[in-house]
Amino acid sequence: GGLLDVLLRAFEKESGIRVKTAAVGSGAALALGARGEADVMLVHAPDAERRWMAQGHGKLRLPVMHNEFVIVGPASDPAGLHSIRDAAQALARVAMTATRWVSRDDGSGTDLRERELWKASGRADVAGAPPSLARPWHIRSGQGMGPTLMLADARQACTLTDRGTWLAWRSKLGLVELVRGDPRLRNEYHVITVRPEGFPTGQVHAGEAFAFARWITGPRARALIGSFGPDRHGEPLFVPASPGTAIPPARVR
């Protein structure tokens, strides 16, 4: 299983709390939380998260881990991206050369970051245009990261992916890493608990959500995050947040 499976198994074993998961993109996860249909979310869409918290939906928001986004594509590198380290400049080159590009277009954290990069490139219209106005080279998958990578591989196209998924999938693909290292490609994950006020008593399991947030920012989770990946992929898939972001055990709700 993936890192989340490892973390959830450890949390359930240590806490006795059962976790029911919904594997959805960050945008959908935040929408579930706003409706009180989720107690806690692990998401990676910082701007959307900050807006969500400002709207009063959340109780806690703490960093858990980070990796980075990378732009991958065919080894032939038709847009000449390999020499570019500025991700927005790379997208501008994609548009200028009409190089095939796959967008998730699913409201996920990856999709939201891609839209920010298109805006920074001066070509926000590429990501914002309805499908009827899309360029022939712009392909929309509407799917998760794995299927999107497979589609990019099949179409010999470039795409934006988080590096954790890339490392897990790259041996199955003919794509290569083209752009990495831009600070705007940093991919941060936060745990957010839903504010229970405003919902019927008991709808939001605030105590259990707090327990999960404290655990996933604590030493056991940090050790699991930091050690996940090297045996299978040659390097960790994520870097845990610093110890200073954990919730002290003595803190009360």
Order of alpha helices (4+ residues) and beta strands (2+ residues): alpha-alpha-beta-alpha-beta-alpha-beta-alpha-alpha-beta-alpha-beta-alpha-beta-beta-alpha-alpha-alpha-beta
